[in-house]
Amino acid sequence: MGASICPETVRECCPTTAPMDRELARRMDGPQRYRLLQGYPMPALMPAFHPGQTLDPVKVDTARPLIVGVLPHTSCAPTLAGCGFCTFPHEPFRASEVRRTVAAVEREIRLRRDSRPELSERRVDAVYLGGGTANLTPPDALESLCRTLSRAFDLHEAEVTLEGAPVFFLKGRHALLEVLRQSLPTRRLRISMGVQTFDPDQIRGMGREAFGDRHTVAAVVESAHARGFTTSGDFLLNLPGQSREAMLSDTASAMAMGLDQICLYHLVLFRGLGTPWARNPEKLRALPALEAAFANWQAVRDLLLQNGYVQTTLTNFERSEVHRSGRGYLYEECSFRPELYDGAGFGPAALSCSSDLAGSMAVKWMNEGRAADYARAVDERAIAFSHRFVYGQKDLKLLYLTRKLPLLRIPRAAYREAYGGDPLEDLAEEFSALDRAGLTRATADAVELTPRGMFYADAVAGLLASGRVRELRGVRAEEIDANEAGGSFMG
């Protein structure tokens, strides 16, 4: 049947869908988070990994290319913890701790290369240096890390990205940019800046005054372009009290500076999140309702599309000339192709994944999250893994589906070739509910997200994975609290 299924068939085969509709409505009423960018399953569903367990329970296919993610450390330096809103691993900045963690990351890379020499033979298409504020890494430590990576992997054709706060790219006569150029064999280099907004009051409220303003960002873009780098900037939408006009102004300024990629993130903030802003009633009251937030996101998206930017993922928009030139960004796109790529992660909280599609299995590992725990694990156990998840066939299908959502469409033929079956048959009730809600649109070739589905993609992913998550948790749907983020959003 596969390719012959149409949207009408999806509707007709699921006449009793009220419970699924209610489940979807519940998810759409909750916070729309970006945890699907981590991929299924979320850490809460990954069992602890204990010494003595089989390290590689699946046969690794060395013909599959790699992407490499490196978190040099977890340090950041705003005056407000996590800038008020961040839930990613972060710890206060101390130069000695940064150096200690970077040294542990280098040891982890060498240990894994020595234990798995085949890693050095695999094609690497993209490397991403991020997490915490990665460009807080001292230039000499970054140079040593880059050279360790170059010895462990063939990076001649790889894209390499360094993430961080704008001002640190200008320190020491732009030392970090020079380090990347001189210590890596590739010429495909880019930087990714956490800008968030150009509004001085909002920046002050985040404790980011020292990270740079619009003039700093413009100077970084100019410096990076002069050295052959491409540039990316992350921006937040729907900040407390932020007007649509302010969001559009930020975007217009970013375009005028010549950023090659502009990434838009709807702010995730709700009571109980655990961040400083989440404990501030005034901040919570100043948030827009979800439908208003969707309208704001759509207005900014329209502005980018009207000005020649191409939407490549849920959050990323590339300048059309960069997109057409073959210099478009690789890491994100590769990370959303689990049927083709494996991932090797190094550093605190890093993720790694290897697949054996012929055996219908895969394994995902997560490293220790706190810097001290991570360094201790590398030193004492010669391995930093703290959690592991082994995928069966059903889980592999969900991994594929939830990784394809950020690319805006789920190709049905590729799903069938890699995993068998058809998504509209395997999850007929779920896709029927999504279609009725106007979040997805099914064609003969793919299931596509509508613009509304893009904004509510977290609810889409959560619904698709909900049945399997309940199986893994061993609980009934009605036992999951609607406000409990783990149960509501892919585990």
Secondary structure, DSSP 8 states (H G I E B T S, - for coil): -GGG--HHHHHHT-S--HHHHHHHHHHHHS----GGGG-SS-GGGS-B--TTS-S--S---TTS-EEEEE----EE--SSGGGGT--S--EE--HHHHHHHHHHHHHHHHHHHHH-GGGGGS-EEEEEE-SS-GGGS-HHHHHHHHHHHHHHS--TT-EEEEEE-GGGGTHHHHHHHHHHHHH-S-SEEEEEEEEE---HHHHHHHT-GGG--HHHHHHHHHHHHHTT-EEEEEEEES-TT--HHHHHHHHHHHHHHT-SEEEEEE----TTS-STGGG-HHHHHTS--HHHHHHHHHHHHHHHHHTTEEE-SSSEEEEHHHHHHT-S--HHHHHT-TTT-EEEEESTT-EEEEEEGGGTEEEEEEE-SSHHHHHHHHHHHS--EEEEEEE-HHHHHHHHHHHHGGGTEEEHHHHHHHHSS-HHHHTHHHHHHHHHTTSEEE-SSEEEE-HHHHHTHHHHHHHHHHHHHHHHHT--GGGS-TT-HHHHTT-
